[in-house]
Amino acid sequence: MSDVSFSLSYVMDAIYKAEQRGRRDVVVRPASKLAANTLSKMKELGYIGDFELIDDGRGGKFKVQLLGRINRCGAIRPPLSATLDELVEGEVRFLPGKGVGSLLVSTSYGVLTSNECRDKNVGGLVVAYVYRGLKPKYLRW
């Protein structure tokens, strides 16, 4: 799992850095199945636009369209095994406030948010977090 979590970490870091620079899209590598499932969940939640897998013969890469809606995202290394009760502790630890952002959990149902895990009554590995900021980007505090 360590190689997969490192590849997810590279993907999430590249997305975060491109968002901070105001880029419209970013090419991230290496591609993995966990990274693809995480990106599709982020797309479903509205944090990123479309993404596509580019097969370059060396592990692949993703081209991700950015929408400017991410203030912070990252992979959790090593992935934390969490039951339903421990997901609340993970939200307190990795998210800035209640109801702000999402923990992404790898389960037997695929990559789910912590809220979806509670609805389906499953635990899993907490692999990433993503959230919108608490302040608009145009304000300087």
N, CA, C and O atoms as CSV, one atom per row, in Angstrom:
chain,resi,resn,atom,element,x,y,z
A,1,MET,N,N,0.824,-1.203,0.000
A,1,MET,CA,C,0.000,0.000,0.000
A,1,MET,C,C,0.862,1.258,0.000
A,1,MET,O,O,0.380,2.334,-0.355
A,2,SER,N,N,2.130,1.138,0.394
A,2,SER,CA,C,2.950,2.341,0.523
A,2,SER,C,C,3.234,2.991,-0.828
A,2,SER,O,O,3.205,4.216,-0.938
A,3,ASP,N,N,3.511,2.182,-1.868
A,3,ASP,CA,C,3.764,2.767,-3.182
A,3,ASP,C,C,2.534,3.484,-3.710
A,3,ASP,O,O,2.635,4.545,-4.326
A,4,VAL,N,N,1.363,2.891,-3.462
A,4,VAL,CA,C,0.119,3.508,-3.919
A,4,VAL,C,C,-0.147,4.801,-3.157
A,4,VAL,O,O,-0.584,5.787,-3.752
A,5,SER,N,N,0.108,4.812,-1.851
A,5,SER,CA,C,-0.140,6.035,-1.085
A,5,SER,C,C,0.853,7.128,-1.465
A,5,SER,O,O,0.510,8.309,-1.426
A,6,PHE,N,N,2.089,6.750,-1.836
A,6,PHE,CA,C,3.031,7.753,-2.292
A,6,PHE,C,C,2.597,8.339,-3.628
A,6,PHE,O,O,2.725,9.545,-3.838
A,7,SER,N,N,2.085,7.513,-4.537
A,7,SER,CA,C,1.631,8.052,-5.820
A,7,SER,C,C,0.419,8.962,-5.613
A,7,SER,O,O,0.300,9.986,-6.285
A,8,LEU,N,N,-0.478,8.605,-4.698
A,8,LEU,CA,C,-1.607,9.484,-4.385
A,8,LEU,C,C,-1.111,10.787,-3.771
A,8,LEU,O,O,-1.657,11.855,-4.045
A,9,SER,N,N,-0.089,10.700,-2.950
A,9,SER,CA,C,0.476,11.900,-2.342
A,9,SER,C,C,1.048,12.843,-3.400
A,9,SER,O,O,0.854,14.056,-3.314
A,10,TYR,N,N,1.743,12.304,-4.389
A,10,TYR,CA,C,2.277,13.136,-5.470
A,10,TYR,C,C,1.152,13.809,-6.246
A,10,TYR,O,O,1.257,14.981,-6.609
A,11,VAL,N,N,0.085,13.076,-6.498
A,11,VAL,CA,C,-1.060,13.623,-7.233
A,11,VAL,C,C,-1.698,14.762,-6.449
A,11,VAL,O,O,-1.946,15.836,-6.998
A,12,MET,N,N,-1.963,14.530,-5.165
A,12,MET,CA,C,-2.628,15.553,-4.347
A,12,MET,C,C,-1.744,16.793,-4.170
A,12,MET,O,O,-2.244,17.917,-4.199
A,13,ASP,N,N,-0.441,16.595,-3.986
A,13,ASP,CA,C,0.466,17.736,-3.845
A,13,ASP,C,C,0.529,18.565,-5.128
A,13,ASP,O,O,0.545,19.795,-5.073
A,14,ALA,N,N,0.564,17.900,-6.274
A,14,ALA,CA,C,0.608,18.621,-7.543
A,14,ALA,C,C,-0.675,19.414,-7.769
A,14,ALA,O,O,-0.625,20.534,-8.277
A,15,ILE,N,N,-1.821,18.851,-7.399
A,15,ILE,CA,C,-3.094,19.568,-7.525
A,15,ILE,C,C,-3.107,20.777,-6.614
A,15,ILE,O,O,-3.518,21.860,-7.029
A,16,TYR,N,N,-2.661,20.609,-5.371
A,16,TYR,CA,C,-2.640,21.719,-4.419
A,16,TYR,C,C,-1.731,22.855,-4.904
A,16,TYR,O,O,-2.116,24.023,-4.850
A,17,LYS,N,N,-0.545,22.517,-5.371
A,17,LYS,CA,C,0.394,23.549,-5.829
A,17,LYS,C,C,-0.122,24.270,-7.068
A,17,LYS,O,O,0.055,25.482,-7.196
A,18,ALA,N,N,-0.757,23.540,-7.982
A,18,ALA,CA,C,-1.313,24.176,-9.179
A,18,ALA,C,C,-2.487,25.082,-8.814
A,18,ALA,O,O,-2.650,26.145,-9.412
A,19,GLU,N,N,-3.307,24.679,-7.843
A,19,GLU,CA,C,-4.420,25.530,-7.380
A,19,GLU,C,C,-3.875,26.819,-6.767
A,19,GLU,O,O,-4.427,27.895,-7.000
A,20,GLN,N,N,-2.807,26.720,-5.994
A,20,GLN,CA,C,-2.235,27.904,-5.369
A,20,GLN,C,C,-1.663,28.870,-6.398
A,20,GLN,O,O,-1.649,30.081,-6.177
A,21,ARG,N,N,-1.193,28.339,-7.515
A,21,ARG,CA,C,-0.641,29.187,-8.578
A,21,ARG,C,C,-1.705,29.707,-9.522
A,21,ARG,O,O,-1.408,30.525,-10.392
A,22,GLY,N,N,-2.949,29.247,-9.368
A,22,GLY,CA,C,-4.039,29.726,-10.205
A,22,GLY,C,C,-4.102,29.080,-11.574
A,22,GLY,O,O,-4.645,29.673,-12.505
A,23,ARG,N,N,-3.567,27.892,-11.720
A,23,ARG,CA,C,-3.575,27.200,-13.002
A,23,ARG,C,C,-4.966,26.661,-13.329
A,23,ARG,O,O,-5.762,26.381,-12.432
A,24,ARG,N,N,-5.242,26.522,-14.605
A,24,ARG,CA,C,-6.526,25.974,-15.055
A,24,ARG,C,C,-6.512,24.452,-15.124
A,24,ARG,O,O,-7.537,23.804,-14.915
A,25,ASP,N,N,-5.341,23.887,-15.418
A,25,ASP,CA,C,-5.222,22.435,-15.454
A,25,ASP,C,C,-3.805,22.044,-15.052
A,25,ASP,O,O,-2.892,22.869,-15.023
A,26,VAL,N,N,-3.652,20.765,-14.745
A,26,VAL,CA,C,-2.363,20.257,-14.297
A,26,VAL,C,C,-2.223,18.819,-14.784
A,26,VAL,O,O,-3.199,18.072,-14.852
A,27,VAL,N,N,-1.002,18.454,-15.116
A,27,VAL,CA,C,-0.695,17.068,-15.476
A,27,VAL,C,C,0.049,16.462,-14.294
A,27,VAL,O,O,1.097,16.963,-13.886
A,28,VAL,N,N,-0.499,15.384,-13.749
A,28,VAL,CA,C,0.075,14.753,-12.564
A,28,VAL,C,C,0.439,13.311,-12.888
A,28,VAL,O,O,-0.234,12.649,-13.678
A,29,ARG,N,N,1.506,12.838,-12.272
A,29,ARG,CA,C,1.922,11.466,-12.448
A,29,ARG,C,C,2.566,10.982,-11.177
A,29,ARG,O,O,3.017,11.817,-10.393
A,30,PRO,N,N,2.640,9.740,-10.924
A,30,PRO,CA,C,2.196,8.593,-11.704
A,30,PRO,C,C,0.722,8.298,-11.463
A,30,PRO,O,O,0.150,8.715,-10.455
A,31,ALA,N,N,0.124,7.590,-12.381
A,31,ALA,CA,C,-1.287,7.226,-12.278
A,31,ALA,C,C,-1.413,5.912,-11.505
A,31,ALA,O,O,-0.566,5.026,-11.620
A,32,SER,N,N,-2.466,5.806,-10.731
A,32,SER,CA,C,-2.777,4.558,-10.037
A,32,SER,C,C,-4.293,4.438,-9.944
A,32,SER,O,O,-5.027,5.404,-10.156
A,33,LYS,N,N,-4.731,3.254,-9.629
A,33,LYS,CA,C,-6.170,3.017,-9.517
A,33,LYS,C,C,-6.756,3.800,-8.338
A,33,LYS,O,O,-7.854,4.347,-8.442
A,34,LEU,N,N,-6.025,3.855,-7.218
A,34,LEU,CA,C,-6.489,4.627,-6.065
A,34,LEU,C,C,-6.565,6.111,-6.398
A,34,LEU,O,O,-7.516,6.785,-6.002
A,35,ALA,N,N,-5.577,6.626,-7.118
A,35,ALA,CA,C,-5.596,8.036,-7.518
A,35,ALA,C,C,-6.772,8.314,-8.448
A,35,ALA,O,O,-7.411,9.360,-8.333
A,36,ALA,N,N,-7.070,7.391,-9.370
A,36,ALA,CA,C,-8.207,7.577,-10.279
A,36,ALA,C,C,-9.521,7.585,-9.513
A,36,ALA,O,O,-10.392,8.409,-9.792
A,37,ASN,N,N,-9.675,6.691,-8.559
A,37,ASN,CA,C,-10.905,6.658,-7.760
A,37,ASN,C,C,-11.034,7.896,-6.878
A,37,ASN,O,O,-12.136,8.412,-6.690
A,38,THR,N,N,-9.923,8.370,-6.342
A,38,THR,CA,C,-9.942,9.580,-5.522
A,38,THR,C,C,-10.299,10.798,-6.375
A,38,THR,O,O,-11.090,11.641,-5.951
A,39,LEU,N,N,-9.725,10.892,-7.564
A,39,LEU,CA,C,-10.046,12.012,-8.458
A,39,LEU,C,C,-11.508,11.978,-8.889
A,39,LEU,O,O,-12.144,13.027,-8.993
A,40,SER,N,N,-12.045,10.797,-9.138
A,40,SER,CA,C,-13.457,10.725,-9.532
A,40,SER,C,C,-14.368,11.140,-8.385
A,40,SER,O,O,-15.415,11.743,-8.620
A,41,LYS,N,N,-13.989,10.830,-7.148
A,41,LYS,CA,C,-14.788,11.280,-5.996
A,41,LYS,C,C,-14.674,12.799,-5.837
A,41,LYS,O,O,-15.662,13.460,-5.514
A,42,MET,N,N,-13.483,13.357,-6.059
A,42,MET,CA,C,-13.317,14.806,-5.981
A,42,MET,C,C,-14.116,15.500,-7.076
A,42,MET,O,O,-14.652,16.585,-6.854
A,43,LYS,N,N,-14.202,14.892,-8.249
A,43,LYS,CA,C,-15.016,15.440,-9.336
A,43,LYS,C,C,-16.494,15.395,-8.957
A,43,LYS,O,O,-17.227,16.358,-9.187
A,44,GLU,N,N,-16.927,14.287,-8.383
A,44,GLU,CA,C,-18.322,14.140,-7.953
A,44,GLU,C,C,-18.693,15.171,-6.896
A,44,GLU,O,O,-19.823,15.658,-6.872
A,45,LEU,N,N,-17.749,15.505,-6.023
A,45,LEU,CA,C,-17.998,16.499,-4.974
A,45,LEU,C,C,-17.866,17.937,-5.480
A,45,LEU,O,O,-18.222,18.870,-4.760
A,46,GLY,N,N,-17.365,18.137,-6.697
A,46,GLY,CA,C,-17.288,19.461,-7.282
A,46,GLY,C,C,-15.994,20.208,-7.034
A,46,GLY,O,O,-15.930,21.416,-7.257
A,47,TYR,N,N,-14.964,19.519,-6.578
A,47,TYR,CA,C,-13.697,20.185,-6.321
A,47,TYR,C,C,-12.862,20.352,-7.589
A,47,TYR,O,O,-12.132,21.334,-7.722
A,48,ILE,N,N,-12.961,19.404,-8.521
A,48,ILE,CA,C,-12.213,19.479,-9.772
A,48,ILE,C,C,-13.177,19.247,-10.929
A,48,ILE,O,O,-14.299,18.780,-10.735
A,49,GLY,N,N,-12.722,19.581,-12.135
A,49,GLY,CA,C,-13.511,19.321,-13.336
A,49,GLY,C,C,-13.185,17.935,-13.873
A,49,GLY,O,O,-12.945,17.001,-13.108
A,50,ASP,N,N,-13.179,17.813,-15.178
A,50,ASP,CA,C,-12.874,16.527,-15.801
A,50,ASP,C,C,-11.401,16.171,-15.633
A,50,ASP,O,O,-10.549,17.039,-15.439
A,51,PHE,N,N,-11.131,14.891,-15.711
A,51,PHE,CA,C,-9.753,14.426,-15.757
A,51,PHE,C,C,-9.672,13.264,-16.725
A,51,PHE,O,O,-10.649,12.548,-16.946
A,52,GLU,N,N,-8.494,13.090,-17.299
A,52,GLU,CA,C,-8.316,11.993,-18.243
A,52,GLU,C,C,-6.983,11.319,-17.989
A,52,GLU,O,O,-6.013,11.956,-17.578
A,53,LEU,N,N,-6.953,10.013,-18.242
A,53,LEU,CA,C,-5.736,9.228,-18.110
A,53,LEU,C,C,-4.978,9.270,-19.424
A,53,LEU,O,O,-5.535,8.964,-20.478
A,54,ILE,N,N,-3.714,9.648,-19.364
A,54,ILE,CA,C,-2.840,9.664,-20.526
A,54,ILE,C,C,-1.839,8.537,-20.342
A,54,ILE,O,O,-1.033,8.560,-19.412
A,55,ASP,N,N,-1.890,7.542,-21.239
A,55,ASP,CA,C,-0.988,6.398,-21.144
A,55,ASP,C,C,0.295,6.731,-21.885
A,55,ASP,O,O,0.311,6.807,-23.114
A,56,ASP,N,N,1.369,6.930,-21.134
A,56,ASP,CA,C,2.643,7.270,-21.744
A,56,ASP,C,C,3.607,6.089,-21.774
A,56,ASP,O,O,4.764,6.245,-22.166
A,57,GLY,N,N,3.145,4.916,-21.367
A,57,GLY,CA,C,3.986,3.733,-21.379
A,57,GLY,C,C,4.927,3.625,-20.196
A,57,GLY,O,O,5.722,2.688,-20.131
A,58,ARG,N,N,4.858,4.562,-19.253
A,58,ARG,CA,C,5.748,4.548,-18.093
A,58,ARG,C,C,4.988,4.615,-16.779
A,58,ARG,O,O,5.567,5.014,-15.768
A,59,GLY,N,N,3.742,4.249,-16.755
A,59,GLY,CA,C,2.964,4.325,-15.530
A,59,GLY,C,C,1.765,5.232,-15.673
A,59,GLY,O,O,0.871,5.211,-14.827
A,60,GLY,N,N,1.726,6.022,-16.716
A,60,GLY,CA,C,0.585,6.874,-16.988
A,60,GLY,C,C,0.605,8.170,-16.208
A,60,GLY,O,O,1.378,8.344,-15.265
A,61,LYS,N,N,-0.264,9.076,-16.625
A,61,LYS,CA,C,-0.427,10.357,-15.935
A,61,LYS,C,C,-1.847,10.836,-16.156
A,61,LYS,O,O,-2.532,10.386,-17.074
A,62,PHE,N,N,-2.282,11.747,-15.312
A,62,PHE,CA,C,-3.614,12.317,-15.403
A,62,PHE,C,C,-3.516,13.785,-15.791
A,62,PHE,O,O,-2.638,14.506,-15.318
A,63,LYS,N,N,-4.423,14.218,-16.654
A,63,LYS,CA,C,-4.582,15.642,-16.928
A,63,LYS,C,C,-5.871,16.057,-16.222
A,63,LYS,O,O,-6.954,15.574,-16.556
A,64,VAL,N,N,-5.747,16.951,-15.250
A,64,VAL,CA,C,-6.855,17.324,-14.376
A,64,VAL,C,C,-7.224,18.779,-14.631
A,64,VAL,O,O,-6.359,19.655,-14.627
A,65,GLN,N,N,-8.512,19.036,-14.852
A,65,GLN,CA,C,-9.016,20.402,-15.004
A,65,GLN,C,C,-9.339,20.943,-13.616
A,65,GLN,O,O,-10.083,20.321,-12.857
A,66,LEU,N,N,-8.779,22.100,-13.289
A,66,LEU,CA,C,-8.977,22.708,-11.975
A,66,LEU,C,C,-10.046,23.782,-12.046
A,66,LEU,O,O,-10.150,24.502,-13.039
A,67,LEU,N,N,-10.832,23.888,-10.997
A,67,LEU,CA,C,-11.923,24.863,-10.945
A,67,LEU,C,C,-11.658,25.999,-9.961
A,67,LEU,O,O,-12.472,26.916,-9.855
A,68,GLY,N,N,-10.544,25.959,-9.245
A,68,GLY,CA,C,-10.239,26.995,-8.262
A,68,GLY,C,C,-11.034,26.856,-6.983
A,68,GLY,O,O,-11.242,27.846,-6.281
A,69,ARG,N,N,-11.485,25.655,-6.659
A,69,ARG,CA,C,-12.326,25.448,-5.478
A,69,ARG,C,C,-11.624,24.741,-4.339
A,69,ARG,O,O,-12.251,24.450,-3.320
A,70,ILE,N,N,-10.352,24.459,-4.481
A,70,ILE,CA,C,-9.621,23.748,-3.435
A,70,ILE,C,C,-8.697,24.721,-2.725
A,70,ILE,O,O,-7.878,25.386,-3.361
A,71,ASN,N,N,-8.826,24.805,-1.415
A,71,ASN,CA,C,-7.870,25.585,-0.651
A,71,ASN,C,C,-6.796,24.703,-0.035
A,71,ASN,O,O,-5.673,25.153,0.190
A,72,ARG,N,N,-7.137,23.451,0.240
A,72,ARG,CA,C,-6.135,22.525,0.751
A,72,ARG,C,C,-6.563,21.106,0.436
A,72,ARG,O,O,-7.732,20.750,0.581
A,73,CYS,N,N,-5.615,20.307,0.009
A,73,CYS,CA,C,-5.856,18.885,-0.189
A,73,CYS,C,C,-4.549,18.163,0.056
A,73,CYS,O,O,-3.472,18.745,-0.068
A,74,GLY,N,N,-4.650,16.907,0.402
A,74,GLY,CA,C,-3.445,16.135,0.639
A,74,GLY,C,C,-3.760,14.683,0.900
A,74,GLY,O,O,-4.890,14.318,1.223
A,75,ALA,N,N,-2.743,13.868,0.753
A,75,ALA,CA,C,-2.862,12.452,1.066
A,75,ALA,C,C,-2.429,12.239,2.509
A,75,ALA,O,O,-1.608,12.988,3.039
A,76,ILE,N,N,-2.975,11.239,3.121
A,76,ILE,CA,C,-2.623,10.902,4.492
A,76,ILE,C,C,-1.681,9.703,4.422
A,76,ILE,O,O,-2.062,8.620,3.980
A,77,ARG,N,N,-0.443,9.918,4.867
A,77,ARG,CA,C,0.560,8.867,4.812
A,77,ARG,C,C,1.057,8.571,6.205
A,77,ARG,O,O,1.422,9.508,6.915
A,78,PRO,N,N,1.093,7.360,6.629
A,78,PRO,CA,C,0.497,6.182,6.011
A,78,PRO,C,C,-1.017,6.241,6.146
A,78,PRO,O,O,-1.528,6.909,7.045
A,79,PRO,N,N,-1.744,5.555,5.270
A,79,PRO,CA,C,-3.202,5.572,5.371
A,79,PRO,C,C,-3.655,5.039,6.731
A,79,PRO,O,O,-3.140,4.031,7.214
A,80,LEU,N,N,-4.612,5.718,7.334
A,80,LEU,CA,C,-5.075,5.347,8.666
A,80,LEU,C,C,-6.271,4.410,8.573
A,80,LEU,O,O,-7.261,4.712,7.908
A,81,SER,N,N,-6.167,3.278,9.245
A,81,SER,CA,C,-7.296,2.370,9.329
A,81,SER,C,C,-8.276,2.957,10.334
A,81,SER,O,O,-7.895,3.265,11.464
A,82,ALA,N,N,-9.535,3.115,9.936
A,82,ALA,CA,C,-10.498,3.784,10.800
A,82,ALA,C,C,-11.839,3.064,10.812
A,82,ALA,O,O,-12.355,2.650,9.774
A,83,THR,N,N,-12.379,2.928,11.997
A,83,THR,CA,C,-13.746,2.449,12.147
A,83,THR,C,C,-14.666,3.663,12.070
A,83,THR,O,O,-14.204,4.790,11.893
A,84,LEU,N,N,-15.955,3.428,12.203
A,84,LEU,CA,C,-16.898,4.548,12.137
A,84,LEU,C,C,-16.654,5.569,13.239
A,84,LEU,O,O,-16.731,6.772,12.988
A,85,ASP,N,N,-16.363,5.117,14.447
A,85,ASP,CA,C,-16.123,6.043,15.549
A,85,ASP,C,C,-14.851,6.854,15.345
A,85,ASP,O,O,-14.786,8.021,15.732
A,86,GLU,N,N,-13.843,6.241,14.740
A,86,GLU,CA,C,-12.574,6.926,14.533
A,86,GLU,C,C,-12.627,7.929,13.390
A,86,GLU,O,O,-11.754,8.791,13.298
A,87,LEU,N,N,-13.631,7.841,12.512
A,87,LEU,CA,C,-13.754,8.812,11.418
A,87,LEU,C,C,-14.017,10.212,11.954
A,87,LEU,O,O,-13.556,11.192,11.367
A,88,VAL,N,N,-14.743,10.323,13.051
A,88,VAL,CA,C,-15.007,11.633,13.655
A,88,VAL,C,C,-13.695,12.246,14.142
A,88,VAL,O,O,-13.461,13.441,13.966
A,89,GLU,N,N,-12.848,11.433,14.749
A,89,GLU,CA,C,-11.544,11.926,15.197
A,89,GLU,C,C,-10.686,12.367,14.009
A,89,GLU,O,O,-9.947,13.347,14.104
A,90,GLY,N,N,-10.785,11.643,12.895
A,90,GLY,CA,C,-10.048,12.024,11.696
A,90,GLY,C,C,-10.519,13.345,11.128
A,90,GLY,O,O,-9.714,14.139,10.642
A,91,GLU,N,N,-11.836,13.588,11.188
A,91,GLU,CA,C,-12.359,14.873,10.706
A,91,GLU,C,C,-11.849,16.017,11.559
A,91,GLU,O,O,-11.507,17.076,11.034
A,92,VAL,N,N,-11.793,15.820,12.860
A,92,VAL,CA,C,-11.280,16.859,13.756
A,92,VAL,C,C,-9.800,17.108,13.493
A,92,VAL,O,O,-9.330,18.244,13.562
A,93,ARG,N,N,-9.077,16.048,13.195
A,93,ARG,CA,C,-7.633,16.159,13.010
A,93,ARG,C,C,-7.235,16.785,11.677
A,93,ARG,O,O,-6.281,17.562,11.623
A,94,PHE,N,N,-7.951,16.458,10.599
A,94,PHE,CA,C,-7.506,16.868,9.266
A,94,PHE,C,C,-8.325,17.982,8.626
A,94,PHE,O,O,-7.848,18.610,7.680
A,95,LEU,N,N,-9.528,18.249,9.100
A,95,LEU,CA,C,-10.369,19.271,8.482
A,95,LEU,C,C,-10.435,20.502,9.384
A,95,LEU,O,O,-10.351,20.371,10.605
A,96,PRO,N,N,-10.586,21.699,8.802
A,96,PRO,CA,C,-10.534,22.920,9.612
A,96,PRO,C,C,-11.769,23.176,10.468
A,96,PRO,O,O,-11.679,23.889,11.467
A,97,GLY,N,N,-12.903,22.620,10.109
A,97,GLY,CA,C,-14.117,22.848,10.878
A,97,GLY,C,C,-15.187,21.841,10.529
A,97,GLY,O,O,-15.077,21.101,9.552
A,98,LYS,N,N,-16.215,21.827,11.340
A,98,LYS,CA,C,-17.304,20.880,11.114
A,98,LYS,C,C,-18.070,21.271,9.855
A,98,LYS,O,O,-18.481,22.421,9.698
A,99,GLY,N,N,-18.256,20.312,8.968
A,99,GLY,CA,C,-18.986,20.559,7.734
A,99,GLY,C,C,-18.175,21.214,6.637
A,99,GLY,O,O,-18.722,21.555,5.589
A,100,VAL,N,N,-16.872,21.400,6.854
A,100,VAL,CA,C,-15.998,22.007,5.855
A,100,VAL,C,C,-15.099,20.923,5.303
A,100,VAL,O,O,-14.242,20.405,6.020
A,101,GLY,N,N,-15.277,20.571,4.042
A,101,GLY,CA,C,-14.405,19.603,3.403
A,101,GLY,C,C,-14.830,18.167,3.601
A,101,GLY,O,O,-15.892,17.880,4.154
A,102,SER,N,N,-13.968,17.263,3.132
A,102,SER,CA,C,-14.280,15.843,3.169
A,102,SER,C,C,-13.033,15.025,3.426
A,102,SER,O,O,-11.949,15.330,2.928
A,103,LEU,N,N,-13.212,13.976,4.219
A,103,LEU,CA,C,-12.199,12.932,4.313
A,103,LEU,C,C,-12.537,11.886,3.270
A,103,LEU,O,O,-13.701,11.513,3.132
A,104,LEU,N,N,-11.560,11.410,2.541
A,104,LEU,CA,C,-11.779,10.382,1.535
A,104,LEU,C,C,-11.262,9.059,2.075
A,104,LEU,O,O,-10.100,8.939,2.464
A,105,VAL,N,N,-12.149,8.067,2.090
A,105,VAL,CA,C,-11.880,6.787,2.734
A,105,VAL,C,C,-11.960,5.690,1.675
A,105,VAL,O,O,-12.935,5.609,0.927
A,106,SER,N,N,-10.939,4.854,1.618
A,106,SER,CA,C,-10.943,3.705,0.716
A,106,SER,C,C,-11.615,2.540,1.431
A,106,SER,O,O,-11.133,2.078,2.464
A,107,THR,N,N,-12.729,2.068,0.880
A,107,THR,CA,C,-13.499,0.985,1.491
A,107,THR,C,C,-13.691,-0.135,0.477
A,107,THR,O,O,-13.200,-0.063,-0.650
A,108,SER,N,N,-14.405,-1.156,0.889
A,108,SER,CA,C,-14.731,-2.231,-0.040
A,108,SER,C,C,-15.756,-1.773,-1.076
A,108,SER,O,O,-15.945,-2.441,-2.093
A,109,TYR,N,N,-16.421,-0.638,-0.828
A,109,TYR,CA,C,-17.360,-0.053,-1.786
A,109,TYR,C,C,-16.675,0.925,-2.730
A,109,TYR,O,O,-17.342,1.517,-3.578
A,110,GLY,N,N,-15.379,1.111,-2.610
A,110,GLY,CA,C,-14.644,2.099,-3.392
A,110,GLY,C,C,-14.267,3.277,-2.501
A,110,GLY,O,O,-14.344,3.174,-1.277
A,111,VAL,N,N,-13.871,4.369,-3.087
A,111,VAL,CA,C,-13.517,5.561,-2.320
A,111,VAL,C,C,-14.793,6.316,-1.984
A,111,VAL,O,O,-15.556,6.696,-2.872
A,112,LEU,N,N,-15.017,6.529,-0.685
A,112,LEU,CA,C,-16.205,7.214,-0.191
A,112,LEU,C,C,-15.786,8.367,0.707
A,112,LEU,O,O,-14.657,8.406,1.196
A,113,THR,N,N,-16.704,9.309,0.922
A,113,THR,CA,C,-16.472,10.336,1.926
A,113,THR,C,C,-16.822,9.762,3.288
A,113,THR,O,O,-17.447,8.706,3.384
A,114,SER,N,N,-16.415,10.462,4.340
A,114,SER,CA,C,-16.712,9.967,5.686
A,114,SER,C,C,-18.221,9.960,5.953
A,114,SER,O,O,-18.713,9.100,6.683
A,115,ASN,N,N,-18.948,10.900,5.373
A,115,ASN,CA,C,-20.412,10.909,5.545
A,115,ASN,C,C,-21.058,9.707,4.868
A,115,ASN,O,O,-21.986,9.112,5.416
A,116,GLU,N,N,-20.573,9.345,3.675
A,116,GLU,CA,C,-21.100,8.169,2.984
A,116,GLU,C,C,-20.757,6.890,3.753
A,116,GLU,O,O,-21.534,5.935,3.749
A,117,CYS,N,N,-19.589,6.872,4.414
A,117,CYS,CA,C,-19.228,5.714,5.234
A,117,CYS,C,C,-20.204,5.546,6.393
A,117,CYS,O,O,-20.591,4.428,6.730
A,118,ARG,N,N,-20.597,6.662,6.999
A,118,ARG,CA,C,-21.569,6.583,8.092
A,118,ARG,C,C,-22.916,6.071,7.594
A,118,ARG,O,O,-23.570,5.278,8.271
A,119,ASP,N,N,-23.334,6.527,6.400
A,119,ASP,CA,C,-24.598,6.068,5.839
A,119,ASP,C,C,-24.576,4.572,5.521
A,119,ASP,O,O,-25.569,3.876,5.729
A,120,LYS,N,N,-23.443,4.081,5.017
A,120,LYS,CA,C,-23.339,2.664,4.648
A,120,LYS,C,C,-22.836,1.790,5.785
A,120,LYS,O,O,-22.792,0.566,5.657
A,121,ASN,N,N,-22.452,2.417,6.913
A,121,ASN,CA,C,-21.995,1.712,8.103
A,121,ASN,C,C,-20.744,0.874,7.821
A,121,ASN,O,O,-20.681,-0.302,8.178
A,122,VAL,N,N,-19.736,1.503,7.167
A,122,VAL,CA,C,-18.472,0.828,6.874
A,122,VAL,C,C,-17.306,1.708,7.308
A,122,VAL,O,O,-17.421,2.932,7.372
A,123,GLY,N,N,-16.201,1.071,7.599
A,123,GLY,CA,C,-14.953,1.758,7.873
A,123,GLY,C,C,-13.992,1.490,6.734
A,123,GLY,O,O,-14.369,0.898,5.723
A,124,GLY,N,N,-12.771,1.916,6.891
A,124,GLY,CA,C,-11.786,1.672,5.845
A,124,GLY,C,C,-10.504,2.427,6.116
A,124,GLY,O,O,-10.220,2.795,7.256
A,125,LEU,N,N,-9.732,2.657,5.075
A,125,LEU,CA,C,-8.485,3.399,5.175
A,125,LEU,C,C,-8.709,4.854,4.797
A,125,LEU,O,O,-9.172,5.148,3.696
A,126,VAL,N,N,-8.386,5.755,5.697
A,126,VAL,CA,C,-8.476,7.187,5.394
A,126,VAL,C,C,-7.241,7.540,4.579
A,126,VAL,O,O,-6.120,7.494,5.086
A,127,VAL,N,N,-7.454,7.898,3.297
A,127,VAL,CA,C,-6.324,8.092,2.392
A,127,VAL,C,C,-6.075,9.556,2.030
A,127,VAL,O,O,-4.949,9.908,1.676
A,128,ALA,N,N,-7.097,10.425,2.108
A,128,ALA,CA,C,-6.899,11.809,1.670
A,128,ALA,C,C,-7.934,12.727,2.316
A,128,ALA,O,O,-8.931,12.274,2.879
A,129,TYR,N,N,-7.671,14.023,2.220
A,129,TYR,CA,C,-8.619,15.044,2.654
A,129,TYR,C,C,-8.624,16.163,1.626
A,129,TYR,O,O,-7.646,16.373,0.908
A,130,VAL,N,N,-9.740,16.877,1.570
A,130,VAL,CA,C,-9.857,18.010,0.657
A,130,VAL,C,C,-10.889,18.968,1.242
A,130,VAL,O,O,-11.912,18.540,1.777
A,131,TYR,N,N,-10.611,20.278,1.137
A,131,TYR,CA,C,-11.605,21.246,1.589
A,131,TYR,C,C,-11.446,22.576,0.889
A,131,TYR,O,O,-10.377,22.953,0.409
A,132,ARG,N,N,-12.581,23.269,0.860
A,132,ARG,CA,C,-12.608,24.657,0.402
A,132,ARG,C,C,-12.238,25.519,1.579
A,132,ARG,O,O,-12.402,25.117,2.731
A,133,GLY,N,N,-11.747,26.686,1.301
A,133,GLY,CA,C,-11.306,27.558,2.369
A,133,GLY,C,C,-12.455,28.200,3.121
A,133,GLY,O,O,-13.600,28.219,2.668
A,134,LEU,N,N,-12.115,28.715,4.261
A,134,LEU,CA,C,-13.089,29.404,5.090
A,134,LEU,C,C,-13.238,30.867,4.681
A,134,LEU,O,O,-14.201,31.524,5.075
A,135,LYS,N,N,-12.292,31.385,3.892
A,135,LYS,CA,C,-12.356,32.768,3.442
A,135,LYS,C,C,-12.246,32.808,1.925
A,135,LYS,O,O,-11.613,31.934,1.333
A,136,PRO,N,N,-12.851,33.807,1.283
A,136,PRO,CA,C,-12.685,33.935,-0.166
A,136,PRO,C,C,-11.242,34.252,-0.528
A,136,PRO,O,O,-10.511,34.848,0.263
A,137,LYS,N,N,-10.831,33.844,-1.745
A,137,LYS,CA,C,-9.447,34.042,-2.158
A,137,LYS,C,C,-9.077,35.518,-2.346
A,137,LYS,O,O,-7.906,35.882,-2.246
A,138,TYR,N,N,-10.074,36.367,-2.618
A,138,TYR,CA,C,-9.735,37.760,-2.918
A,138,TYR,C,C,-9.487,38.575,-1.640
A,138,TYR,O,O,-9.006,39.705,-1.727
A,139,LEU,N,N,-9.803,38.031,-0.462
A,139,LEU,CA,C,-9.542,38.742,0.774
A,139,LEU,C,C,-8.167,38.374,1.308
A,139,LEU,O,O,-7.783,37.204,1.296
A,140,ARG,N,N,-7.439,39.358,1.769
A,140,ARG,CA,C,-6.130,39.118,2.391
A,140,ARG,C,C,-6.256,39.455,3.879
A,140,ARG,O,O,-6.443,40.615,4.245
A,141,TRP,N,N,-6.152,38.441,4.722
A,141,TRP,CA,C,-6.272,38.684,6.171
A,141,TRP,C,C,-4.947,38.720,6.823
A,141,TRP,O,O,-4.860,38.913,8.035
